[in-house]
Amino acid sequence: MLGMDTVVDLLHWRRSRRADGFDEVEQLERAIQHLDSVASASLEGAGPLEPWVETELLAILGALSAEMLSDAALRAERLAGRLAGRTRSAGR
């Protein structure tokens, strides 16, 4: 069948992404959860997010589309840190 492609075994794919016990997917999951938490708090406390935040989110999506999971995780953590600082300064 010409229209069919291969089936992806996600467990196999995830295991192949590990290097020396380091799991990029788990790192990315933690970073995104942290970013989600901080972004939600920032929206509640400091109001709408600034345009630079959208730019950073697009950079994270770009890294994901290029399968650069570690880069996406680092960008997400860095953005979460910047947003956390924004929320703290807005609460003063």
Buried (B, 14 or more C-beta within 10 A) or exposed (E): EEEEEEEEEEEEEEEEBEEEEEBBBBBBBEBBEBBEEBBEBBEEEBEEBEEEBEEBBEBBEEBBEEEBBBBBBBBBBBBBEBBBEBBEEEEE
